[in-house]
């Protein structure tokens, strides 16, 4: 079984559509789509993912099934009343009138805070962290994991502890058009690691392709391994550069975003 995770193109988040740059990225991806062997296609319900998928679907004559659990990972962290969590987002400003901090996404946490609390990188320990207890992180993570496992079970791979039982061998491909946050959760579940690891250690640029394949070295016993992560070859071939939508500054004294 082969899984392709395709992130949407550069978005206008407010309007939930692709920017002009995002449309160019989606078109570049579609130019290679026939060679990607997309197999069965599934897509997030959000507009930017639907629009990105439409280019590849048109190029291949395929259709896609919309799955609600593929939407961008929706949980947010409430910093109010937890000064130690405010340390994880030092650039966040409270409303001057109400004193209330805005909610933040988990992959925006400052790495220096993350590494000072190694439990966040523990495959099971992350579930006991303050952030997990002060949000719906665990419930939403498990919703994605259950959705993925149900999909894989339909194709012959049944979750059994930390691996998958192969009820029916399948060399096909499942392509998921979705988002950075939820892609990281999917990788976390397949690779048996904390979601904070891919959230903070992987850069999946807009329109990038990640490939994960099963290995059945013992009959009936499969695990998944990453073959490529955040591949943007299609952009290079089209003369495009990945946007900085997925990255922070490479050196501190630069004009690229820090937060």
C-alpha atoms as one frame of an Amber mdcrd trajectory, in Angstrom:
protein
   0.000   0.000   0.000   1.275   3.415  -0.983   0.031   6.713   0.471   0.603
  10.127  -1.094   0.055  13.200   1.045  -0.324  16.311  -1.101  -0.498  19.686
   0.584  -2.639  22.381  -1.021  -0.987  25.201  -2.958  -0.156  28.581  -1.458
  -3.439  29.796   0.019  -5.410  32.892   0.813  -6.470  31.562   4.200  -9.095
  34.239   4.783 -10.950  33.362   1.575  -9.953  29.656   1.670  -8.822  29.679
  -1.964  -5.502  29.465  -3.789  -3.524  32.596  -4.508  -2.249  33.185  -8.026
   1.017  31.591  -6.936  -0.908  28.656  -5.521  -2.685  28.152  -8.840   0.685
  28.019 -10.623   1.875  25.425  -8.099  -1.250  23.319  -8.579  -0.842  23.491
 -12.354   2.801  22.424 -12.071   1.771  19.486  -9.898  -0.964  18.511 -12.359
   1.591  18.419 -15.179   3.257  15.491 -13.398   0.071  13.951 -12.006  -0.201
  11.214 -14.662   3.244   9.984 -13.599   2.453  10.031  -9.882   0.064   7.045
 -10.064  -2.505   8.725  -7.815  -4.693   5.655  -7.420  -7.792   6.373  -5.321
  -8.091  10.048  -4.395  -9.460  11.648  -1.253  -9.643  15.326  -0.396 -10.210
  17.679   2.509 -13.524  19.572   2.472 -11.718  22.930   2.623 -11.618  25.070
  -0.495  -7.845  25.382  -0.880  -7.411  21.597  -0.887 -10.393  21.047  -3.173
  -9.015  23.599  -5.629  -5.547  22.041  -5.597  -6.992  18.572  -6.165  -9.115
  19.777  -9.060  -6.018  20.419 -11.194  -4.696  16.869 -10.734  -8.123  15.303
 -11.138  -8.675  17.147 -14.408  -5.263  16.045 -15.671  -5.893  12.377 -14.870
  -9.654  12.048 -15.367 -10.058  10.871 -11.792 -12.623  11.779  -9.143 -12.062
  12.249  -5.429 -14.016  11.445  -2.281 -14.254  14.201   0.333 -13.397  13.122
   3.890 -14.153  15.496   6.740 -11.274  14.257   8.908  -8.802  15.443   6.251
  -9.607  19.100   6.995  -6.811  21.165   8.492  -6.192  20.002  12.052  -8.638
  22.301  13.859  -7.506  22.259  17.465  -6.119  25.470  18.979  -4.413  26.180
  22.262  -5.882  28.618  24.765  -2.989  30.444  26.449  -5.135  32.345  28.933
  -4.545  31.469  32.562  -1.444  29.438  31.779   1.637  31.684  31.884   3.964
  28.732  31.269   2.211  28.159  27.935   2.503  31.838  27.092   6.271  31.253
  27.248   5.876  28.893  24.295   4.527  31.752  22.160   6.507  34.822  23.285
   5.452  36.901  20.294   1.762  36.612  21.120   0.190  39.836  22.351  -2.871
  40.034  24.575  -5.732  42.273  23.507  -4.963  45.665  25.136  -8.594  46.157
  26.145  -9.519  42.692  27.394  -6.115  41.253  28.274  -7.128  38.046  26.500
  -4.580  36.143  24.442  -5.637  34.796  21.026  -5.609  31.048  20.498  -2.574
  29.548  18.783  -1.829  26.492  16.648   0.385  23.748  18.044   2.985  23.859
  15.281   3.619  27.539  16.032   5.167  26.737  19.420   8.691  28.087  19.907
  11.196  25.199  19.510  13.232  26.348  22.507  10.160  25.726  24.704   9.504
  22.379  23.048  13.029  21.091  23.612  12.977  22.234  27.224  10.038  19.860
  27.708  11.099  16.552  26.092   7.795  14.906  26.996   6.353  16.604  23.916
   8.561  14.408  21.710   7.773  11.180  23.526   5.577   8.823  21.433   3.103
   8.490  24.314   4.165  11.223  26.734   2.827  14.058  24.559  -0.671  12.992
  25.593   0.140  13.944  29.201   1.441  17.431  28.463  -0.272  20.574  29.659
  -1.129  21.568  26.115  -2.920  18.270  25.537  -4.860  18.642  28.771  -5.844
  22.249  28.053  -7.246  21.545  24.586  -9.098  18.990  22.496  -5.804  17.827
  20.981  -6.129  14.159  21.966  -9.739  13.834  20.803  -9.019  15.427  17.435
  -5.789  13.463  16.954  -7.653  10.222  17.600 -10.399  11.290  15.191  -7.822
  11.610  12.399  -6.108   8.354  13.400  -9.434   6.495  13.448 -10.398   7.952
  10.066  -7.084   6.888   8.560  -7.279   3.414  10.062 -10.823   2.930   8.793
  -9.680   3.896   5.290  -6.701   1.560   5.416  -8.859  -1.278   6.769 -11.130
  -0.893   3.744  -8.055  -1.589   1.633  -6.835  -4.590   3.619  -4.583  -3.064
   6.303  -5.896  -3.295   9.864  -4.221  -1.467  12.744  -2.873  -3.889  15.342
  -0.930  -2.140  18.079   1.993  -0.330  16.480   1.792  -2.113  13.128  -0.825
  -3.142  10.572  -2.177  -6.624  10.006  -2.425  -7.408   6.312  -5.788  -9.044
   5.710  -5.465  -8.555   1.961  -2.325  -7.551   0.107  -2.721  -4.286  -1.753
  -0.128  -2.601  -3.926  -2.409   0.307  -4.836  -2.118   4.005  -3.970  -4.246
   6.267  -1.803  -3.744   9.980  -2.492  -4.833  12.430   0.201  -5.096  16.108
  -0.785  -5.001  17.944   2.510  -2.996  20.273   4.770   0.241  20.607   6.719
  -1.135  20.137  10.226  -3.247  17.071   9.482  -0.516  15.567   7.252   1.807
  15.735  10.247  -0.780  13.939  12.383  -1.117  11.232   9.721   2.670  10.821
   9.603   2.779  10.700  13.388   0.240   7.881  13.483   1.802   5.859  10.660
   5.366   6.252  11.966   4.450   5.869  15.663   5.923   9.146  16.852   4.672
  12.250  18.649   2.833  14.695  16.360   5.077  17.441  17.703   7.985  15.791
  15.873   6.669  16.247  12.304   4.944  19.515  13.250   8.309  21.022  14.187
  10.868  18.970  12.258   9.348  18.683   8.793   8.820  21.369   6.192   5.992
  20.444   3.835   5.814  23.331   1.399   2.579  24.241  -0.382   1.745  21.685
  -3.125   4.511  19.350  -1.893   4.234  15.581  -2.213   5.063  13.111   0.562
   5.101   9.374  -0.033   4.736   6.627   2.579   4.804   2.968   1.619   4.054
  -0.215   3.510   6.638  -2.968   3.919   5.597  -6.551   4.577   8.884  -8.293
   5.363   6.992 -10.838   7.451   3.789 -12.164   5.951   0.726 -10.448   7.359
   2.806  -7.892   9.308   3.193  -4.439   7.747   4.717  -1.163   8.799   4.911
   2.121   6.942   8.101   3.952   5.991   8.582   7.419   4.540   9.942   7.273
   0.997   9.977  11.037   0.390   8.809  14.022   2.386   7.881  17.486   1.128
   9.010  16.822  -2.456   8.735  19.924  -4.667  10.339  18.560  -7.839   7.310
  19.676  -9.840   7.969  23.282  -8.832  11.618  23.087  -9.863  10.668  21.634
 -13.228   8.197  24.486 -13.765  10.728  27.152 -12.812   8.958  27.941  -9.537
  10.350  28.238  -6.023   8.565  26.907  -2.925   6.917  29.740  -1.026   7.921
  30.534   2.555   4.411  29.682   3.729   5.826  26.586   5.404   8.970  28.024
   6.988  10.319  30.436   9.542  13.549  32.445   9.310  16.787  30.552   8.568
  18.851  33.169  10.431  17.452  35.380  13.158  18.478  38.688  11.611  16.378
  38.380   8.482  13.050  39.734   7.338  11.505  36.259   7.093   8.849  35.550
   9.699   9.881  34.537  13.207   6.384  33.701  14.495
